[in-house]
Structure formats: structure tokens, C-alpha cells
Amino acid sequence: PLGRPSATAVKNHIRPGERNPIEGKFGQAKTRYGMDNIKAKLANTSTSWISTIALVLNLVRMTRQAPVSLLLRIQNWLAYHVVRLAGNFRIKNYYNVLMTT
């Protein structure tokens, strides 16, 4: 509409760059996972299809992040035990020196 925007429109304004990742995920869901081909007749069925596709998108994202978090956990576990062993043998703790700098 013409004229000055209402107070609620100004309050709920979304910057143009904020929606790009969201729109990209919808595009990915349509092209790769068939969200644009849902032919369900009932509202409940189409809702369940959309929910299932969103679940698959989230699972794919989580599986991409899993190896990184697993490696970080292994690294922290090893560092913890190396520091404990260094304390047992009265070796200077270089790990804490590196972590503080």
C-alpha cells in the first residue's frame, strides 16, 4: 500500500539478507526432496509430508556436523588425559599454557 508503513510493519521488518538462508532451504527441499510434488488431498497428509521433509533436511544437516563434533570431543578427551598424565609425571602443563594465550 502507498504511504507510510504502519507501526507493526516497521516493528516486524526483516532485513533482506536475513531471509536468504531460509529461502535457500525451501529451494533445496523443493528441488532435492520433492516438496514441490506433494499431491496429498487431505490437510493432515500434506502437513505430515512437509514435516517429514523438514525432518530429513535437519537429519542431513546434523550428519554433516557430526564428524566435526566427534573429532572435537576426542581431542578434548585426549587433551584431558594427557594433562592428567603430565601431572602424574610432574611434566610442565603446556596444554593450559596454550589454552590461556
C-alpha positions as CSV (number, residue, x, y, z in Angstrom):
1,P,0.0,0.0,0.0
2,L,1.0,3.6,-0.6
3,G,2.0,5.9,2.3
4,R,3.9,5.5,5.5
5,P,4.2,1.9,6.8
6,S,2.3,1.1,10.0
7,A,4.0,0.7,13.4
8,T,3.6,-3.1,13.4
9,A,5.1,-3.3,9.9
10,V,8.1,-1.3,11.0
11,K,8.4,-3.4,14.2
12,N,8.3,-6.7,12.3
13,H,10.6,-5.7,9.5
14,I,13.0,-8.3,8.4
15,R,16.2,-7.2,6.6
16,P,16.7,-8.5,3.1
17,G,19.7,-10.7,3.9
18,E,18.1,-12.5,6.9
19,R,15.6,-14.5,4.8
20,N,18.2,-15.8,2.2
21,P,19.2,-18.9,4.2
22,I,15.6,-19.8,4.9
23,E,14.6,-19.3,1.2
24,G,17.6,-21.4,0.2
25,K,16.4,-24.3,2.4
26,F,13.0,-24.1,0.9
27,G,14.5,-24.3,-2.5
28,Q,16.6,-27.3,-1.5
29,A,13.6,-29.0,-0.1
30,K,11.7,-28.4,-3.4
31,T,14.4,-29.5,-5.8
32,R,16.1,-32.3,-3.9
33,Y,13.4,-33.7,-1.7
34,G,10.3,-33.3,-3.7
35,M,8.4,-30.7,-1.6
36,D,7.0,-29.2,-4.8
37,N,5.5,-32.6,-5.8
38,I,3.2,-33.2,-2.8
39,K,-0.1,-34.3,-4.1
40,A,-1.9,-35.2,-0.9
41,K,-5.6,-34.5,-0.8
42,L,-6.1,-34.1,3.0
43,A,-4.5,-31.3,5.0
44,N,-3.2,-33.7,7.6
45,T,-1.4,-35.8,5.0
46,S,0.2,-32.8,3.3
47,T,1.3,-31.5,6.7
48,S,2.9,-34.8,7.6
49,W,4.7,-34.8,4.2
50,I,6.1,-31.4,4.8
51,S,7.1,-32.3,8.4
52,T,8.9,-35.4,7.1
53,I,10.8,-33.4,4.5
54,A,11.8,-30.9,7.2
55,L,13.0,-33.8,9.4
56,V,15.1,-35.2,6.6
57,L,16.7,-31.7,6.0
58,N,17.6,-31.5,9.7
59,L,19.0,-35.0,9.8
60,V,21.2,-34.3,6.7
61,R,22.4,-31.1,8.4
62,M,23.2,-33.0,11.6
63,T,25.1,-35.8,9.9
64,R,27.3,-33.2,8.2
65,Q,28.1,-31.6,11.6
66,A,28.5,-34.9,13.5
67,P,32.1,-35.8,12.4
68,V,33.4,-32.3,13.4
69,S,31.8,-32.5,16.9
70,L,33.0,-36.1,17.3
71,L,36.6,-35.1,16.5
72,L,36.4,-32.2,18.9
73,R,35.2,-34.5,21.7
74,I,38.0,-36.9,21.0
75,Q,40.5,-34.0,21.0
76,N,39.2,-32.7,24.4
77,W,39.2,-36.2,25.9
78,L,42.8,-36.8,24.8
79,A,44.0,-33.4,26.0
80,Y,42.3,-34.0,29.4
81,H,44.1,-37.3,29.8
82,V,47.4,-36.0,28.6
83,V,47.3,-33.2,31.1
84,R,46.4,-35.8,33.9
85,L,49.4,-38.0,32.8
86,A,51.6,-34.9,32.7
87,G,50.6,-34.1,36.3
88,N,51.4,-37.6,37.4
89,F,54.9,-37.5,36.0
90,R,55.4,-33.9,37.1
91,I,55.8,-32.6,33.5
92,K,55.1,-29.0,32.8
93,N,51.5,-28.5,31.6
94,Y,51.8,-26.9,28.1
95,Y,48.2,-27.5,27.3
96,N,46.9,-25.0,29.8
97,V,49.6,-22.5,28.7
98,L,48.5,-22.8,25.1
99,M,44.8,-22.5,26.1
100,T,45.3,-19.3,28.0
101,T,47.3,-17.5,25.3
